[in-house]
Amino acid sequence: MSRKLTTLFLAMFVLVTAMGLKTVVTTHGDSSVLMANGSAPAPKPWFNGSAPAPKPWKNGSAPAPKPW
């Protein structure tokens, strides 16, 4: 029983510590969002090189699917 309680205590300790750290970071932050792209411009959503843009409902030779 002691090993189960120790494991439970450690798991709860890690969760409480993580939530506390998240609270501290968000409280003292300046609401800026960290971008993985750095200072580079945001990528275009349909950037496909020299290939044509993909069609959203492309289904081969089958008929287009019905929404419902």
GROMACS elastic network, one bead per residue, 0.5 to 0.9 nm:
[ bonds ]
;  ai    aj funct       b0    kb
    1     4     6  0.52478   500
    1     5     6  0.63084   500
    1     6     6  0.86573   500
    2     5     6  0.51443   500
    2     6     6  0.60922   500
    2     7     6  0.85830   500
    3     6     6  0.50419   500
    3     7     6  0.61041   500
    3     8     6  0.85259   500
    4     7     6  0.51514   500
    4     8     6  0.61165   500
    4     9     6  0.85232   500
    5     8     6  0.50341   500
    5     9     6  0.59931   500
    5    10     6  0.85567   500
    6     9     6  0.50539   500
    6    10     6  0.61587   500
    6    11     6  0.86136   500
    7    10     6  0.51880   500
    7    11     6  0.61912   500
    7    12     6  0.86024   500
    8    11     6  0.51702   500
    8    12     6  0.61294   500
    8    13     6  0.84773   500
    9    12     6  0.51671   500
    9    13     6  0.59906   500
    9    14     6  0.86258   500
   10    14     6  0.61842   500
   10    15     6  0.86580   500
   11    14     6  0.52371   500
   11    15     6  0.63147   500
   11    16     6  0.86950   500
   12    15     6  0.51057   500
   12    16     6  0.60717   500
   12    17     6  0.84404   500
   13    16     6  0.52287   500
   13    17     6  0.60054   500
   13    18     6  0.85101   500
   14    17     6  0.51510   500
   14    18     6  0.60985   500
   14    19     6  0.86426   500
   15    18     6  0.51447   500
   15    19     6  0.61946   500
   15    20     6  0.85556   500
   16    19     6  0.51661   500
   16    20     6  0.60828   500
   16    21     6  0.85608   500
   17    20     6  0.50756   500
   17    21     6  0.60990   500
   17    22     6  0.85730   500
   18    21     6  0.51094   500
   18    22     6  0.61468   500
   18    23     6  0.86117   500
   19    22     6  0.50558   500
   19    23     6  0.61891   500
   19    24     6  0.86888   500
   20    23     6  0.50578   500
   20    24     6  0.62281   500
   20    25     6  0.86411   500
   21    24     6  0.51010   500
   21    25     6  0.61295   500
   21    26     6  0.85726   500
   22    25     6  0.51902   500
   22    26     6  0.60946   500
   22    27     6  0.84081   500
   23    26     6  0.52888   500
   23    27     6  0.59239   500
   23    28     6  0.85655   500
   24    27     6  0.51624   500
   24    28     6  0.61946   500
   24    29     6  0.84123   500
   25    28     6  0.54352   500
   25    29     6  0.58841   500
   26    29     6  0.51265   500
   26    30     6  0.82046   500
   26    31     6  0.77663   500
   27    30     6  0.84260   500
   28    31     6  0.88612   500
   29    32     6  0.73723   500
   30    33     6  0.89229   500
   34    37     6  0.87473   500
   34    38     6  0.79889   500
   35    38     6  0.55925   500
   35    39     6  0.82014   500
   37    40     6  0.57409   500
   37    41     6  0.75065   500
   37    42     6  0.71038   500
   37    43     6  0.86971   500
   38    41     6  0.83332   500
   39    42     6  0.87845   500
   40    43     6  0.86188   500
   41    44     6  0.89595   500
   42    45     6  0.89993   500
   43    46     6  0.86989   500
   43    47     6  0.75044   500
   44    47     6  0.53246   500
   45    48     6  0.89002   500
   46    53     6  0.63801   500
   46    54     6  0.77100   500
   47    50     6  0.88429   500
   47    53     6  0.75196   500
   48    51     6  0.57267   500
   48    52     6  0.69566   500
   48    53     6  0.62844   500
   48    54     6  0.81922   500
   49    52     6  0.80604   500
   49    53     6  0.88810   500
   50    53     6  0.88803   500
   51    54     6  0.85803   500
   52    55     6  0.89525   500
   54    57     6  0.88498   500
   54    58     6  0.78006   500
   55    58     6  0.53934   500
   57    64     6  0.67511   500
   57    65     6  0.79627   500
   58    61     6  0.88392   500
   58    64     6  0.76351   500
   59    62     6  0.57700   500
   59    63     6  0.70009   500
   59    64     6  0.63372   500
   59    65     6  0.80929   500
   60    63     6  0.81002   500
   60    64     6  0.89316   500
   61    64     6  0.89005   500
   62    65     6  0.85311   500
   63    66     6  0.89292   500
   65    68     6  0.86323   500
